[in-house]
Amino acid sequence: MTHSTHLLVYPFSSSGHIIPLLDLTDTLLRRGLTITVVISPLNLQLLDPLLSSHPSTLHKLLSPDPEINLSSHPLISKVISTQKQFDPIVKWFRSHPSPPVAIISDFFLGWTSELASQLGIRRVVFNPSGVFGISIIQTMWRDAAENNAYNGVDKDDNSLVSFPEIPSSPEFQMWQLPTVSRNFKKGDPDYESVRKGMLSNMTSWGSVYNTFEDLEKTYMDHMKKQMGHDRVWAVGPLLPKDGTARGGASAAPPHELLTWLDNKPDESVVYICFGSRTTLNENQMSALTGALELSNVNFILCAKGSDSAFKERVGDRGFIVEGWAPQLAILRHRAVGSFVTHCGWNSTLEGISAGVMLLTWPMGADQYADEKLLVDELGVGKRACEGRPDNVPDSVELARLLDESMSGEILERVKVKELSQAAKKAVNGGSSIRDLDMFVKLICEL
């Protein structure tokens, strides 16, 4: 199918946000859309594979790398610095022979609603987190200025915060909520500006989620009610067929990793990774390596700074990657049976799609919400630890959990395999393809 409907895609400059939006971009290009991606030099290498496979329909619009203002919260200042692109994009749009009919932008880029409005086009929000996690974040931003319900200044870090209007009325301890929305600075122009953007997500023309119906149907229905229309689409899991190339070059040669896995029995390996942005402190790392030594499992550990003595003691039972790893290819390998994860949404979806049991160790942002969904609601994971600096797991207990995660009978493993089948079905002619078809149809009608 070919048509020249043109879309502007604007990711937020952070690997966990860019990667799934580029996976969506690839899917839309394959359906005949023409797309321009706003991208900074820092992230250009992530776009290169798409530029080479869609040379005539994919274009790039370069924007400066975001600036971090040291006097503000790094995330807030990063979002604010993107707003300088408002005028350059207007100028580009006005001079374009066939400008875009809509803009799809990351949920941190809420100011693009105003941009779309000025250009007379539609804005669609791309949500890199799950619907459950976003429901909590949106509620916090909405209420931030009216009361101090989530304000850490007025409350004990361990006090309970509940969200009665969200299905299942979730409750969290204060410290488990995202810090930016928790420490909202009323009257601070930067925070107020970001809040305005977050609120405009809820009034945008449409909203796309990297999730699937069987995973979060209750929360999808809730979000449609909140937005007051049905232009809320679950199109995930957005995952490429080739698992080795996702997210850039690996710190360890992929063939070495995969050959090591080839030599291990089915479902005998634990994969351990805490995402691109978080690291364990010395005590936590020591407890983790202690547990790995005590356990009987084979493992791949993605972590900087594990000592050479540890490597010698575990020998061929462990493979250590100091940096970025081809996570999707690892998780899809028959030898991998469980995944110690920080519960970032991309990792969550990759783990579920691969059908591996999840051992949760959230660190911040939406990760405690993701853990609650995985452990308490879906029953596909067990808690390993929670990432406060003073939370250190007991090595003996963690070793027991690692060994147990390899046993075929454990209920969580049965459930995650069922959910993995549902994920495959969703993207092979199921609910996610239905939502994607509807999204493309409505965009092309614009």
N, C-alpha and C positions, 0 to 999 in steps of 0.2 A: 504494500500500500504506500503510495507516495503523495504527499501534499506538502505545501510549503509553510504550514503553520509554524511560526517562530516563537520560541520561548526564551526568556532570560532566566538563567539559573544562577543563584547567588549563595554559595556555601559560606559558613562561618569558618574562619581560619583555625581549625584544630582538627587533628587527624580523625578523631571519633565522629566529627560532624561532616567532614568533607567526603570521607570514603563512602558512606551509604548514599549520600546525595549524588555522587558520581556513578554509583551502581544504578541508581534510578535514571540518571541522564543516559547511560548506556541503553537501558531498556527502552526509553522514549525515542532515542535515535533509531533503534531497530524498528520502531513503529512508524518511521518516516518523518518525524518532526525535525525541524531545524532548530539548533540550540546554540546560544551564546552563553559561555560560562564566565562569570566575573571571578578572576583568580589572581593571587599575588605570586611574585617570582618564587617565593619560598616554597609554594605548593605546586609549582608548574609541573614538576616531574610526575605528580599523581595524575595529571591530565594527559600526559604524553601518550600512554597506550590508547586512549580514546581518540586523540587527534589523529593517530596513525590509522586506526580502523574506520574512522568516519571523516575522511579529509574534506569532503564537500559539504557536509551538513553540520559539522561542529566547529564553532569559532570561539576564540578567547578574547576577553576584554580584560587587559591587565590593570590591576589596582595595586597601590603600594602595600607592602607588608604592614599589618596593624602595629600601632605604637603602644607601648605600655607606659603609662604615667605612674611613676613610683609612689606618688602621694595618694593614689586611689587604689581600690581593689583591682587586681590585674584583669579580671574578667570584665568589670565595668568599664575600665579604661580602653580595653580592646574593642568592646562594642561601640563605645563613643567614637573611637578613631575611625571606624568604618563609615560613620555618618558624613565624613568629608567626601565620600564618593557620590553624594546626592547630585551636585551640580555637574560633575563630569559625565554621569550616566544620563542625565537629562540632555546634555549637549550631544552625546553619542546617539541617543534615541532620536532626537530631532533631525539629525543629519543622515539617518539610516534610510535606504530606499524602501526596505520592507521591515519596519520595526516589530518587536515582539508584541504579541496580543496579551501576554500575561507574564508575571514574574513569580518564580518559585524561589523563596528564600528561607534560610534557616530560621528557626524560632527565636534565636537571639537577635535577628535583624528585623525586629518589628517596625523600625522606622521606615522600612521599604513599603509599608502600607501607604504612608504619606506620599512616597515617591510614585507608587502605582496610581494613586489618586490624581496627582498632578499630571501624569502622562495619559490619564484616561484609560488605563488598562486594569486587569484584575490582579490581585495578589493572592497567591496560594502559600500557606505556611508549610515548610517541610520540618517534621518533628523527628529528630534523631534519637529520641528516647521513646519508651513505651507509653501507651495512653494512661496507664495507672500513674506512672511517675510524673507525666506532664500535668495530669489532673491536680496533683498535690502542688507542683510548682506554680501552676496558674492560680490556684486558690490562695497561695501565700502572697503572690504579687498583687492580687486583687485586694486582699485585706491589709497589706503591709502598712499603708498610710493611715488607715482608719483606727487601727488598734495595735497594741503591742503583743498580740497573741503569740507571735513567733519571735519577739524581740529578746535576744539573749541577754540584753542589758538588765531587763526587769525580772528575768526568771532564772531559776536554777537550771543548769545544763541538763539535769536528769529529769526535769519535770515533763509530764506527759502532755502531748498536744494531739488533739483528735480532729478528724475531718468528717463530721457527721453527714455532710451532704454527698460525699463520695460513696459509691456502693461498698458495702462491707465495713463502713465507718472506721477506716484505718486509724491506728494510734501510733505515735512515735515518741521517743524521748527527744527532747530539744536538740541534743547534739547530733542526732541522726538526720536532721533536716538540712537541706542545702544552705551553706553559709551565706551566700550572697543575698538570698531572699530573707534569710533569718536575721541578718544584721542590716536591714534596710535603714538608710539614713534619711529620715524625713527632712525635706527642705534642701537636701544636697542636689544641685541641678543635674549632676550626672546620674545619680540613682533615680531621680524623678523622670529623667528622660528615658532611661532603660525600662522603668516601670510602665511608662506610657506605651512603649513599644511592645512589651509583654502583653499588655491589655488589648492592644490592637490585633494581636494574634487571634483573639476570640471573636473579633468582628470582621476578620478577613473573609474573602469570597469562598475560600475552600481550605482544607487542611489534609495533608498527606502524612500517614504514619508508616514507619518501618516496623510493622507488626502484622499479625494475621488473626482472623476471626476466632479460631479455636483457642487462641492464647488469651485474648482480651475482649471478648464480645461484650461482656457486661459494661466494661469501661468505654468501649466504642459507643454503645447506646447512650451512656451517660454524657459523653462528649457531644453527640448529636443534639441531645436535649439542651446542653449548655450553649451551643452555638445557634440553636434554633433553626437548623436545616440539615439536610442529608449529604451535603458536599464534604463529607468526612470519609476519607478512603484509607483502608488498610491494605497496603500493597506488598507486604514483606513475607518472609525474610528476603531482603535485597542482598543476594549473595552471588558472586560470579561463579561460572562453571569451573574456572581454573583457580584452585585454592592457593597456588604458590605465589601468585603475583599481587595479591591484594595488599594495598597499603605501602608498597615500596620494597626496596631491596632488603633481604634478610641479613642479619648479622652473622649467621652461620650458613654455609652452603646448603641449600635445600636438599640436594641429592644425598649429602652426607647424613642429614637428619632422617630422611625417608629411608635410606638404606639401613640405618640403625634400627628404625621402627620395623622394617621388613623382617629383621632377625628376632623380633619379639613375638611371643604368643598372642593370640587374639585377646583383646580387652585385659591386658596385663600392665598397661602403662598409665600413670597419672600425669596429666599435663598441668603445669603450674605457671600461671602468668597473671600479673596485676595491671595490665594495660600499659599505655604509652606514657602515662603521666604520674603514676604513683609508685613509690618504692617503700619497702619495709624498713623499719629502723633496725639498728644492730641487734637488739634483744629479740625482736620478732624473727629476724633472719636466722638468728642462732637457734631459736625454738623450732623453726621450720626445718632447718637442715638436720637438727637433732632428731626430729620426728621421721624424716626421710631415712636416716641411718637406722633407726630402730625398726622401721617398717620392713615389709618384704616386697614392696612394690618396685617395679621399674618406673623411672620418671624422666620427664623433660622439665627442666627448671629454667624459666626466663628471668634472669635477675643479674643485676650488676653487682660485682664485688663478692662472689662466694669464693672462699679461699681454696688454694690448691691442695691443702691437706684433706679437705672434705672430698674433693674430686678423686683423690687417690683412694680414700677409704671406701667410697661407694663403687669405684671401678666402672665396669661396663653396665652396671645397673642404672646409672644416671647419665643424662646428656645435658650439658649446661650451655645456654645461649645467653651471651651478654649483650642484649639489645633486641631489636625487632626480629620476630620470628614469623615464618609463614603459618600463622595460627590456624587458618581454615583448613589447609592441607594436613596439618598435624591432627586436628580434631576429627577429620574425616577418615583417618587411617584406621584400619580394622584393629590395630594393636592398642589403640587408646580407649580406655574404659571410663575414666572420670577426669574432672577438670576442676582444679582449685582456682577460683576466679574472683576478681574484685567486683563482679556483677555490673560492669559497664554494659550498656544495652547491646552494643555490637557483639561483645563476647557472649552475652546471654543468648542472643539469637543464634550465634555460631555453634554454641554448645548444644542448644536444644535441637537445632537442625541436624547435628551430627549424632544425636541420640546418646550423648554421654551424661552420666550423672554429674550434678554440680555440687561442689563443696564451696560454700560461700564465705567470702572474706571482704565485705564491702569497705570502702575507704571514705566516701563522701558523695557529693552531688546527688544524683537520683538513685545511687546504688543501694541504699537501705530500702527504698521502695521496691526496687527490683528483687532484692533478697526476700522481702515479705511475700511478693507475688510467687516466687519460685518455691519457697519453703512452705509457707503457711497456706497458700491457696492452691497451687498446682501440684505440690508434693513431689517435685522432681529434684530437690536438693536438700542438703543438710548444712547447718551452720558449722563453719570451721573456726572462725574468729571474727571480730569486728575491729575495724582499723584505727581505733584511737591509739595514740602513741603508748599509753600505759596498758593497753590490752595485749597481753602476750599469751599465746596458747600453751597449754601443758603438752610437752613433747610426747609423753606416753599416750595421752588421750588422742592427740592428733594422729599419731602413728596407727592407733587402733582404727580411727576413722578412715585413714588412707587404705588400710588393708580391707576394711569392711566394704569400701566403695567398689572393690573388685569382685565382690561375691555376686554371682548371677541372680541369686534369689531376692536380693534387697528390693523392696517395693519401689523406691525412687527410680531405680534403673528400669523397671518394667514401665513405669509411668512416662519416663522421658522418652523411651522408645516409641510409645504410642503417640506422644506429642510430636516426635520427629516425623512420623508418618503423616500426621495432620499438616505439618509445615510443608512437606513435599507436595501433598495434595493441593494445598492452597496456591502454590506457584505453578502447578501443572494442570491448569484448566479449572482450578477451584476458586475459592472466594477472593483471593488476592488478584487473580487474573480478571475476574468479574469487575472488581473495583478499579483496576488499572484501565480496563476497556472503557468503563464509564467515564473515568477521568479524562482519557484521551479524546473521547467523543465530545464531551462538554467543552474541552479546550479548543478543539477544531471548530466547534460551532461558534466560538467567539469571533 
